[in-house]
Amino acid sequence: MTDKSDREIINEVLNGNRDLFCFLVRKYERPIFNYIFRMVRSKSDSEDLAQDTFVKAFSALNKYDDSYEFSTWVYRIALNVCRDFFRKKKMFFFSLSAPVGDEDESELEDFIPQNSFHDPDDVVLNQELRVSLEKAIGGLPIKFREVIVLRHLEGLSYDEISSVTGLPVGTVKTYLHRARKKLQDELNDYLE
């Protein structure tokens, strides 16, 4: 790899050393692919959409605003590529216009008790819960799935999610709260 920062690589690419863009692709291809896969749930579509993401990033690199992290910018491109994919597939976005309330922080890890790995019966139940949780996340409305995946599976902060999605931080928190509530309702049998 290279010891250069993302911004240094971008400056060199913009100054004619286009081959250096491959370092950015190598650095972000796995997280971007994983994010897209968690959104579209198809390996072949995810591979195509990840490639589209990097092609679009390369094509628009001269428009990159370096006041943002490159990672946030490329996640934003991936999000838009996913939205275009869903639009073409006639999957419509779910819009909410409710006021932003207080956020009760509830991590997805709270669904799976940490001491459940000691008893073999709990291990089996835990595996079933993980499968059910993945299925429940896949069944969330797109807007909810976006923020759940970005927060809990990609580890982005509220501010980063806001930058990626273009949503205000309060709306991000509201979507997360509602998504978690839907997941809790869906997984109620496991959580009792």
ZIGIMO-V835854 format. One record per pair of residues at least 12 apart in sequence whose ideal C-beta (glycine too) atoms are under 10 Angstrom apart, sorted by the first residue. I is the first residue (numbers start at 0). J is the second residue. Records with the same first field share a line. If there is no record, write none. Layout:
# ZIGIMO-V835854
I->J  J
This chain:
# ZIGIMO-V835854
0->22  25  26
1->19  22  23  25  26
3->19  22
4->69
5->22  23  26  27  63  65  68  69  70  72  73
6->63  65  68  69
7->19
8->20  21  22  23  26  69
9->23  56  60  61  63  65  69  72
10->65
12->57  60  61  63
13->60  61  63
17->57  60
20->53  56  57  60
21->53  57
23->53  56  57  60  69  70  73
24->49  50  52  53  54  56  57  73
26->69  70  73
27->49  52  53  56  69  70  73  74  77
28->49  50  52  53  73
29->49
30->49  70  73  74  77  152  153  154
31->45  48  49  50  52  53  56  70  73  74  76  77  80  153
32->45  46  48  49  50  52  77
33->45  49  148  152  153
34->48  49  52  73  74  77  78  81  145  148  149  152  153  155  163
35->47  48  49  51  52  77  78  80  81  84  148
36->48  49  148
37->81  133  136  137  144  145  147  148  149  152  153
38->77  78  80  81  82  84  85  136  137  141  144  145  148  149
39->80  81  84  85  88  90  137
40->133  134  136  137  144
41->84
44->81  84  88
45->81  84
47->80  84
48->77  80  81  83  84
49->77  80
50->80
51->76  77  79  80  81  83  84
52->73  74  75  76  77  78  79  80  81
53->73  76  77  80
54->76  80
55->73  76  77  79  80  83
56->69  72  73  75  76  77  80
58->76
59->72  76
60->72
67->159  162  163
68->159  162
70->153  155  159  163
71->155  156  158  159  160  161  162  163
72->162  163
73->163
74->149  153  155  159  160  162  163  164
75->159  162  163  164  165
76->163
77->163
78->145  148  149  160  163  164  165
79->163  164  165
81->141  144  145  148
82->141  142  145  164
85->141
90->140  141
91->140  141
92->140  141  142  145
93->139  140  141  142  143  144  174  177
94->140  142
95->140  142  143  170  173  174  177
96->170
97->170  173  174  177
98->169  170  173
99->167  168  169  170  171  172  173  174  176
100->169  172  173  176  177
101->172  173  176
102->157  168  169  171  172  173  175  176  179
103->172  175  176  179  180
104->172  175  176  179
105->175  176  179  180  182  183
106->150  151  179
107->132  136  147  150  151  152  178  179  182
108->151
109->179  183  190
110->125  128  129  131  132  135  179  182  183  186  189  190
111->124  125  126  128  129  132  186  189  190
112->124  125  128  190
113->125
115->128
124->189
125->189
127->188  189
128->186  188  189  190
129->189
131->182  185  186  188  189
132->182  185  186  189
133->152
134->185  186
135->147  178  181  182  183  184  185  186  189
136->148  151  152  178  181  182  185
138->181  182  185
139->174  177  178  181  182  185
140->174  177  178  181
142->164  166  170  174  177  178
143->174  175  176  177  178  179  180  181  182
144->174  178
145->160  163  164  166  171  174  178
146->160  161  163  164  166  170  171  172  173  174  175  176  177  178  179
147->160  174  175  178  179  181  182
148->160  178
149->161  163  164  171  175
150->171  172  174  175  178  179
151->175  178  179  182
155->171
156->168  171
157->169  171  172  175
158->171
159->171
160->172  174  175
